């Protein structure tokens, strides 16, 4: 007696070859209309689903498989009951909702891409994995055929594995639809129930340390904002540092500095040099001079195109892990590519408005910090009025200190950082580190702190310098 296999696929790549193999292995194929037409054209023995159920497709194809003969067959206990034949295999992939979320389709067009019958088929087959082989991934076609040829049937172990894949896929698919409606309704991400669609994008060499696995997952609603142009594969720590570059270069938006280019050098997820210059080359030179020792092996970022002169200066000056910018001239790219292992990353502005991290047995979510201190936020508390130069350095200093974590202190002079202290449990220690890093260049500069001074000790140390 032939086993029944139901095939209903949107993505039809590989399905003809798979169906031919099934047919040769004593499977009777049931199929929905368009898949049926393709298989029939290839002379594969196949029964159209409406012929099998005696019920035609309705509502312009919205209802095709939702029938007791189909779901009773999938959910049966492997034998015929009440005139319903068991279905031993479900092969189904879903309408391409994900593929179209960034294509500006109208709402009614997107609604028609929400799969109902396909999701139900996969869930039913996966639930009844002891009796049903459930396949949505075309990469599994040859694996299933190999097992049938080897053992005469699909092993329970593989059925269970495929059931997990099906449930995982359906869960991801549903999370995309939920996220679509959240955005459609302009709902906050902070809800009682939260499902975020995440899809594996990169397998990293390792995690934060060599003994840790590392992966990068993307949200399909956010167009990829970095493009890998050249160099070795990216690591976990590279991506964290690139994210710091991204935040700095795309948060920087001051009208009074519109004639300047920005360069930042990141090391261990925190800046060791940030500067403005009339050209990208000048900005790089000033950022590098902020802390030449720490800059070695760091990541350089620009908020402007990297040109030939800047590229030449960089490769003659410093060993880097990564260079990131919105664009690179062709000449600059050719120069930078002389460094075989240097990773070159193009960054575009595109992001979500919240951030997430694991904590205890759950996760912390918060809005992204997009507040930037500007001139109008300052309140004069001293008798001496600051000069215009000091005010501009203060504005730039308070921009930079936002990206220095834990008691951050930044000293700025001439629109460049000359001393950065952070990562300390004491603000006094951060002040002392920033002054030491400045190597005597901080006189006449401006000191910015990411928090208030609870005592006068930090002020006294700065005053004596």
RAVEN-V132620 format. One record per pair of residues at least 6 apart in sequence whose ideal C-beta (glycine too) atoms are under 8 Angstrom apart, sorted by the first residue. I is the first residue (numbers start at 1). GAP is how many residues later the second one is. If there is no record, write none. Layout:
i=I gap=GAP
i=I gap=GAP
This chain:
i=2 gap=24
i=2 gap=25
i=2 gap=26
i=3 gap=23
i=3 gap=24
i=3 gap=25
i=3 gap=85
i=3 gap=86
i=4 gap=23
i=4 gap=24
i=4 gap=26
i=4 gap=69
i=4 gap=81
i=4 gap=82
i=4 gap=83
i=4 gap=84
i=4 gap=85
i=5 gap=17
i=5 gap=22
i=5 gap=23
i=5 gap=24
i=5 gap=25
i=5 gap=82
i=5 gap=83
i=5 gap=84
i=5 gap=85
i=5 gap=86
i=6 gap=23
i=6 gap=24
i=6 gap=25
i=6 gap=43
i=6 gap=59
i=6 gap=64
i=6 gap=67
i=6 gap=68
i=6 gap=81
i=6 gap=83
i=6 gap=84
i=6 gap=85
i=6 gap=86
i=6 gap=115
i=7 gap=8
i=7 gap=12
i=7 gap=22
i=7 gap=23
i=7 gap=24
i=7 gap=25
i=7 gap=28
i=7 gap=32
i=7 gap=39
i=7 gap=84
i=7 gap=85
i=8 gap=23
i=8 gap=24
i=8 gap=27
i=8 gap=41
i=8 gap=56
i=8 gap=57
i=8 gap=83
i=8 gap=84
i=8 gap=109
i=8 gap=110
i=8 gap=113
i=9 gap=6
i=9 gap=26
i=9 gap=82
i=9 gap=83
i=9 gap=84
i=10 gap=83
i=10 gap=84
i=10 gap=85
i=10 gap=86
i=10 gap=108
i=11 gap=82
i=11 gap=85
i=11 gap=127
i=12 gap=23
i=12 gap=26
i=13 gap=125
i=14 gap=124
i=14 gap=127
i=15 gap=20
i=15 gap=23
i=15 gap=24
i=15 gap=76
i=15 gap=123
i=16 gap=22
i=16 gap=23
i=16 gap=26
i=16 gap=28
i=17 gap=124
i=18 gap=73
i=18 gap=120
i=18 gap=123
i=18 gap=127
i=19 gap=10
i=19 gap=20
i=19 gap=23
i=19 gap=25
i=19 gap=27
i=20 gap=22
i=20 gap=24
i=21 gap=124
i=22 gap=7
i=22 gap=67
i=22 gap=123
i=23 gap=6
i=23 gap=21
i=23 gap=22
i=25 gap=120
i=25 gap=123
i=25 gap=124
i=27 gap=61
i=27 gap=62
i=28 gap=17
i=28 gap=19
i=29 gap=10
i=29 gap=15
i=29 gap=16
i=29 gap=17
i=29 gap=18
i=30 gap=16
i=30 gap=17
i=30 gap=18
i=30 gap=19
i=30 gap=22
i=30 gap=57
i=31 gap=8
i=31 gap=15
i=31 gap=16
i=31 gap=17
i=31 gap=18
i=32 gap=16
i=32 gap=17
i=32 gap=25
i=32 gap=32
i=32 gap=33
i=33 gap=15
i=33 gap=16
i=33 gap=17
i=33 gap=24
i=33 gap=28
i=33 gap=31
i=36 gap=10
i=36 gap=12
i=36 gap=13
i=39 gap=7
i=40 gap=6
i=49 gap=8
i=49 gap=15
i=49 gap=16
i=49 gap=21
i=50 gap=6
i=50 gap=7
i=50 gap=14
i=52 gap=17
i=52 gap=18
i=53 gap=14
i=53 gap=16
i=53 gap=17
i=55 gap=12
i=57 gap=6
i=57 gap=7
i=62 gap=54
i=63 gap=54
i=64 gap=53
i=65 gap=6
i=65 gap=52
i=65 gap=53
i=65 gap=55
i=65 gap=56
i=66 gap=50
i=66 gap=51
i=66 gap=54
i=68 gap=16
i=69 gap=15
i=69 gap=16
i=70 gap=17
i=70 gap=51
i=71 gap=49
i=71 gap=53
i=72 gap=9
i=72 gap=10
i=72 gap=12
i=73 gap=11
i=73 gap=12
i=73 gap=13
i=73 gap=14
i=74 gap=13
i=74 gap=16
i=74 gap=47
i=74 gap=50
i=74 gap=51
i=74 gap=54
i=74 gap=58
i=75 gap=49
i=75 gap=52
i=75 gap=53
i=76 gap=8
i=76 gap=9
i=76 gap=10
i=76 gap=11
i=76 gap=52
i=76 gap=55
i=77 gap=9
i=77 gap=54
i=78 gap=8
i=78 gap=10
i=78 gap=52
i=78 gap=53
i=79 gap=7
i=80 gap=6
i=86 gap=45
i=87 gap=45
i=88 gap=43
i=88 gap=44
i=88 gap=45
i=89 gap=36
i=89 gap=43
i=89 gap=44
i=89 gap=45
i=89 gap=46
i=89 gap=55
i=89 gap=65
i=90 gap=31
i=90 gap=32
i=90 gap=34
i=90 gap=35
i=90 gap=42
i=90 gap=43
i=90 gap=44
i=90 gap=45
i=91 gap=44
i=91 gap=45
i=92 gap=26
i=92 gap=29
i=92 gap=30
i=92 gap=33
i=92 gap=42
i=92 gap=43
i=92 gap=44
i=93 gap=25
i=93 gap=43
i=93 gap=44
i=93 gap=45
i=94 gap=21
i=94 gap=24
i=94 gap=25
i=94 gap=28
i=94 gap=42
i=94 gap=79
i=95 gap=17
i=95 gap=18
i=95 gap=19
i=95 gap=20
i=95 gap=23
i=96 gap=17
i=97 gap=13
i=97 gap=16
i=97 gap=17
i=97 gap=18
i=97 gap=76
i=97 gap=79
i=97 gap=80
i=97 gap=83
i=98 gap=75
i=98 gap=78
i=98 gap=99
i=98 gap=122
i=100 gap=9
i=100 gap=10
i=100 gap=13
i=101 gap=9
i=101 gap=75
i=101 gap=79
i=101 gap=119
i=101 gap=120
i=102 gap=118
i=102 gap=119
i=102 gap=121
i=105 gap=8
i=107 gap=77
i=110 gap=70
i=114 gap=63
i=115 gap=58
i=119 gap=51
i=119 gap=54
i=119 gap=55
i=122 gap=12
i=122 gap=14
i=122 gap=44
i=122 gap=45
i=122 gap=47
i=122 gap=48
i=123 gap=43
i=123 gap=44
i=123 gap=47
i=124 gap=8
i=125 gap=7
i=125 gap=8
i=125 gap=9
i=125 gap=38
i=125 gap=41
i=126 gap=6
i=126 gap=8
i=126 gap=36
i=126 gap=37
i=126 gap=38
i=126 gap=40
i=126 gap=41
i=126 gap=44
i=127 gap=36
i=129 gap=27
i=129 gap=30
i=129 gap=31
i=129 gap=33
i=129 gap=34
i=130 gap=26
i=130 gap=29
i=132 gap=27
i=133 gap=11
i=133 gap=21
i=133 gap=25
i=133 gap=26
i=133 gap=29
i=134 gap=25
i=134 gap=28
i=134 gap=29
i=134 gap=32
i=135 gap=6
i=135 gap=9
i=135 gap=27
i=135 gap=31
i=136 gap=29
i=136 gap=30
i=136 gap=33
i=137 gap=28
i=137 gap=32
i=140 gap=22
i=140 gap=25
i=143 gap=15
i=144 gap=10
i=144 gap=14
i=144 gap=18
i=147 gap=6
i=147 gap=7
i=147 gap=8
i=147 gap=11
i=148 gap=6
i=171 gap=24
i=172 gap=25
i=172 gap=26
i=172 gap=27
i=174 gap=21
i=175 gap=20
i=175 gap=21
i=175 gap=22
i=176 gap=21
i=176 gap=44
i=176 gap=45
i=178 gap=17
i=179 gap=16
i=179 gap=17
i=179 gap=18
i=179 gap=42
i=180 gap=41
i=182 gap=7
i=182 gap=9
i=183 gap=38
i=189 gap=163
i=189 gap=164
i=189 gap=165
i=189 gap=176
i=190 gap=164
i=190 gap=175
i=194 gap=171
i=196 gap=23
i=196 gap=160
i=197 gap=22
i=197 gap=23
i=197 gap=24
i=198 gap=19
i=198 gap=20
i=198 gap=21
i=199 gap=18
i=199 gap=19
i=199 gap=20
i=199 gap=21
i=200 gap=15
i=200 gap=16
i=200 gap=17
i=201 gap=15
i=201 gap=16
i=201 gap=17
i=201 gap=23
i=202 gap=13
i=202 gap=14
i=202 gap=31
i=202 gap=32
i=203 gap=11
i=203 gap=12
i=204 gap=10
i=204 gap=11
i=204 gap=12
i=204 gap=29
i=204 gap=30
i=204 gap=31
i=204 gap=32
i=204 gap=35
i=205 gap=9
i=205 gap=28
i=205 gap=30
i=206 gap=6
i=206 gap=7
i=206 gap=8
i=206 gap=29
i=206 gap=30
i=207 gap=6
i=207 gap=7
i=207 gap=29
i=208 gap=6
i=208 gap=28
i=208 gap=29
i=212 gap=24
i=214 gap=21
i=214 gap=22
i=216 gap=18
i=216 gap=23
i=218 gap=6
i=219 gap=133
i=222 gap=128
i=222 gap=129
i=222 gap=130
i=223 gap=125
i=223 gap=127
i=224 gap=126
i=225 gap=21
i=225 gap=122
i=225 gap=123
i=225 gap=124
i=225 gap=125
i=225 gap=126
i=226 gap=16
i=226 gap=20
i=226 gap=98
i=226 gap=119
i=226 gap=120
i=226 gap=121
i=226 gap=122
i=227 gap=118
i=227 gap=119
i=227 gap=121
i=228 gap=6
i=228 gap=115
i=228 gap=116
i=228 gap=117
i=229 gap=99
i=229 gap=104
i=229 gap=115
i=229 gap=116
i=229 gap=117
i=230 gap=103
i=230 gap=106
i=230 gap=107
i=230 gap=112
i=230 gap=113
i=230 gap=114
i=231 gap=91
i=231 gap=108
i=231 gap=109
i=231 gap=110
i=231 gap=111
i=231 gap=112
i=231 gap=113
i=232 gap=109
i=232 gap=111
i=234 gap=8
i=234 gap=88
i=234 gap=109
i=234 gap=111
i=237 gap=31
i=237 gap=32
i=238 gap=61
i=238 gap=83
i=238 gap=84
i=238 gap=105
i=240 gap=29
i=241 gap=25
i=241 gap=26
i=241 gap=27
i=241 gap=28
i=241 gap=57
i=241 gap=58
i=241 gap=80
i=241 gap=81
i=242 gap=57
i=242 gap=59
i=242 gap=80
i=242 gap=82
i=242 gap=103
i=242 gap=105
i=244 gap=20
i=244 gap=22
i=244 gap=25
i=244 gap=26
i=244 gap=27
i=244 gap=55
i=244 gap=159
i=245 gap=19
i=245 gap=21
i=245 gap=54
i=245 gap=55
i=245 gap=56
i=245 gap=79
i=245 gap=102
i=246 gap=55
i=246 gap=78
i=246 gap=101
i=246 gap=105
i=247 gap=156
i=248 gap=14
i=248 gap=16
i=248 gap=18
i=248 gap=23
i=248 gap=26
i=248 gap=53
i=248 gap=55
i=248 gap=155
i=249 gap=13
i=249 gap=15
i=249 gap=52
i=249 gap=53
i=249 gap=54
i=249 gap=75
i=249 gap=76
i=249 gap=77
i=249 gap=98
i=250 gap=53
i=250 gap=97
i=250 gap=99
i=250 gap=101
i=251 gap=119
i=251 gap=121
i=251 gap=148
i=251 gap=151
i=252 gap=10
i=252 gap=51
i=252 gap=147
i=253 gap=119
i=254 gap=118
i=254 gap=120
i=254 gap=141
i=254 gap=145
i=256 gap=119
i=256 gap=136
i=256 gap=139
i=257 gap=19
i=257 gap=135
i=257 gap=139
i=257 gap=158
i=259 gap=19
i=260 gap=16
i=260 gap=17
i=260 gap=18
i=260 gap=23
i=260 gap=155
i=261 gap=15
i=261 gap=16
i=261 gap=17
i=261 gap=18
i=261 gap=19
i=261 gap=21
i=261 gap=22
i=261 gap=41
i=261 gap=42
i=261 gap=43
i=262 gap=12
i=262 gap=13
i=262 gap=14
i=262 gap=21
i=262 gap=40
i=262 gap=41
i=262 gap=42
i=263 gap=10
i=263 gap=11
i=263 gap=12
i=263 gap=14
i=263 gap=17
i=263 gap=20
i=263 gap=21
i=263 gap=23
i=263 gap=24
i=263 gap=37
i=263 gap=38
i=263 gap=39
i=264 gap=7
i=264 gap=9
i=264 gap=10
i=264 gap=11
i=264 gap=23
i=264 gap=36
i=264 gap=37
i=265 gap=6
i=265 gap=7
i=265 gap=8
i=265 gap=9
i=265 gap=22
i=265 gap=23
i=265 gap=25
i=265 gap=26
i=265 gap=29
i=265 gap=30
i=265 gap=33
i=265 gap=34
i=265 gap=35
i=265 gap=36
i=266 gap=6
i=266 gap=32
i=266 gap=33
i=266 gap=34
i=266 gap=35
i=267 gap=27
i=267 gap=28
i=267 gap=30
i=267 gap=31
i=267 gap=32
i=269 gap=136
i=270 gap=133
i=270 gap=134
i=270 gap=135
i=270 gap=150
i=270 gap=152
i=270 gap=153
i=271 gap=129
i=271 gap=132
i=271 gap=133
i=271 gap=146
i=271 gap=149
i=272 gap=18
i=272 gap=19
i=272 gap=22
i=272 gap=23
i=272 gap=26
i=272 gap=148
i=273 gap=13
i=273 gap=14
i=273 gap=15
i=273 gap=16
i=273 gap=17
i=273 gap=18
i=273 gap=21
i=273 gap=22
i=273 gap=143
i=273 gap=144
i=273 gap=147
i=274 gap=13
i=274 gap=16
i=274 gap=126
i=274 gap=129
i=274 gap=142
i=274 gap=143
i=275 gap=8
i=275 gap=9
i=275 gap=10
i=275 gap=11
i=275 gap=12
i=275 gap=14
i=275 gap=15
i=275 gap=140
i=275 gap=141
i=275 gap=142
i=276 gap=7
i=276 gap=10
i=276 gap=120
i=276 gap=139
i=276 gap=140
i=277 gap=6
i=277 gap=7
i=277 gap=8
i=277 gap=9
i=277 gap=138
i=279 gap=28
i=279 gap=30
i=279 gap=31
i=280 gap=22
i=280 gap=24
i=280 gap=25
i=280 gap=26
i=280 gap=27
i=280 gap=30
i=281 gap=26
i=281 gap=28
i=281 gap=29
i=281 gap=32
i=283 gap=19
i=284 gap=16
i=284 gap=18
i=284 gap=26
i=284 gap=29
i=284 gap=30
i=284 gap=33
i=285 gap=28
i=286 gap=128
i=286 gap=129
i=286 gap=130
i=287 gap=8
i=287 gap=13
i=287 gap=129
i=287 gap=130
i=288 gap=7
i=288 gap=29
i=288 gap=30
i=289 gap=127
i=290 gap=126
i=290 gap=127
i=290 gap=128
i=290 gap=129
i=290 gap=130
i=290 gap=147
i=291 gap=126
i=291 gap=129
i=291 gap=146
i=295 gap=23
i=296 gap=22
i=296 gap=23
i=297 gap=22
i=297 gap=23
i=297 gap=24
i=298 gap=20
i=298 gap=22
i=298 gap=23
i=299 gap=21
i=299 gap=22
i=299 gap=23
i=299 gap=24
i=299 gap=25
i=300 gap=14
i=300 gap=18
i=300 gap=20
i=300 gap=22
i=300 gap=23
i=300 gap=24
i=301 gap=22
i=301 gap=23
i=301 gap=24
i=301 gap=46
i=302 gap=8
i=302 gap=22
i=302 gap=23
i=302 gap=24
i=303 gap=22
i=303 gap=23
i=304 gap=21
i=304 gap=22
i=305 gap=20
i=305 gap=21
i=305 gap=22
i=305 gap=23
i=305 gap=24
i=305 gap=27
i=306 gap=17
i=306 gap=19
i=306 gap=21
i=306 gap=22
i=306 gap=23
i=306 gap=26
i=306 gap=30
i=307 gap=22
i=307 gap=24
i=307 gap=25
i=308 gap=21
i=308 gap=23
i=308 gap=24
i=308 gap=27
i=310 gap=22
i=311 gap=17
i=311 gap=20
i=311 gap=21
i=311 gap=22
i=311 gap=24
i=311 gap=25
i=312 gap=23
i=314 gap=6
i=314 gap=9
i=314 gap=22
i=315 gap=20
i=315 gap=21
i=315 gap=23
i=315 gap=24
i=315 gap=27
i=320 gap=19
i=320 gap=22
i=321 gap=21
i=321 gap=22
i=322 gap=20
i=322 gap=21
i=322 gap=22
i=322 gap=23
i=323 gap=13
i=323 gap=19
i=323 gap=20
i=323 gap=21
i=323 gap=22
i=324 gap=21
i=324 gap=22
i=324 gap=23
i=325 gap=21
i=325 gap=22
i=326 gap=20
i=326 gap=21
i=326 gap=22
i=327 gap=19
i=328 gap=8
i=328 gap=16
i=328 gap=18
i=333 gap=11
i=336 gap=6
i=336 gap=8
i=337 gap=7
i=351 gap=17
i=352 gap=16
i=353 gap=14
i=353 gap=15
i=354 gap=11
i=354 gap=12
i=354 gap=13
i=354 gap=14
i=355 gap=10
i=355 gap=11
i=355 gap=13
i=356 gap=7
i=356 gap=8
i=356 gap=9
i=357 gap=6
i=357 gap=7
i=358 gap=6
i=369 gap=33
i=372 gap=27
i=372 gap=30
i=373 gap=22
i=373 gap=25
i=373 gap=26
i=373 gap=29
i=374 gap=21
i=375 gap=16
i=375 gap=20
i=378 gap=13
i=378 gap=16
i=380 gap=6
i=386 gap=8
i=390 gap=56
i=392 gap=23
i=393 gap=19
i=393 gap=20
i=393 gap=21
i=393 gap=22
i=393 gap=52
i=393 gap=53
i=394 gap=18
i=394 gap=52
i=394 gap=54
i=396 gap=16
i=396 gap=19
i=397 gap=13
i=397 gap=14
i=397 gap=15
i=397 gap=20
i=397 gap=49
i=397 gap=50
i=397 gap=51
i=398 gap=50
i=400 gap=10
i=400 gap=12
i=400 gap=17
i=400 gap=20
i=400 gap=48
i=401 gap=7
i=401 gap=8
i=401 gap=9
i=401 gap=47
i=401 gap=48
i=401 gap=49
i=402 gap=6
i=402 gap=48
i=404 gap=6
i=404 gap=16
i=404 gap=17
i=404 gap=18
i=404 gap=46
i=405 gap=17
i=405 gap=18
i=406 gap=16
i=406 gap=17
i=406 gap=18
i=406 gap=19
i=407 gap=14
i=407 gap=15
i=407 gap=16
i=407 gap=17
i=407 gap=18
i=407 gap=19
i=407 gap=20
i=407 gap=22
i=407 gap=23
i=407 gap=43
i=407 gap=44
i=408 gap=12
i=408 gap=13
i=408 gap=14
i=408 gap=22
i=408 gap=41
i=408 gap=42
i=408 gap=43
i=409 gap=10
i=409 gap=11
i=409 gap=12
i=409 gap=13
i=409 gap=18
i=409 gap=21
i=409 gap=22
i=409 gap=24
i=409 gap=25
i=409 gap=38
i=409 gap=39
i=409 gap=40
i=409 gap=41
i=410 gap=7
i=410 gap=9
i=410 gap=10
i=410 gap=11
i=410 gap=24
i=410 gap=37
i=410 gap=38
i=411 gap=6
i=411 gap=7
i=411 gap=8
i=411 gap=9
i=411 gap=23
i=411 gap=24
i=411 gap=27
i=411 gap=31
i=411 gap=34
i=411 gap=35
i=411 gap=36
i=411 gap=37
i=412 gap=6
i=412 gap=33
i=412 gap=34
i=412 gap=36
i=413 gap=28
i=413 gap=29
i=413 gap=31
i=413 gap=32
i=413 gap=33
i=418 gap=19
i=418 gap=20
i=418 gap=23
i=418 gap=24
i=418 gap=27
i=419 gap=14
i=419 gap=15
i=419 gap=16
i=419 gap=17
i=419 gap=18
i=419 gap=19
i=419 gap=22
i=419 gap=23
i=419 gap=26
i=420 gap=13
i=420 gap=14
i=420 gap=17
i=421 gap=8
i=421 gap=9
i=421 gap=10
i=421 gap=11
i=421 gap=12
i=421 gap=13
i=421 gap=14
i=421 gap=16
i=422 gap=8
i=422 gap=11
i=423 gap=7
i=424 gap=6
i=424 gap=9
i=427 gap=22
i=427 gap=24
i=427 gap=26
i=427 gap=27
i=427 gap=31
i=428 gap=29
i=428 gap=30
i=428 gap=33
i=431 gap=16
i=431 gap=27
i=431 gap=30
i=431 gap=31
i=432 gap=29
i=434 gap=8
i=434 gap=13
i=435 gap=7
i=435 gap=26
i=435 gap=27
i=435 gap=30
i=438 gap=7
i=442 gap=23
i=443 gap=22
i=447 gap=15
i=449 gap=9
i=453 gap=6
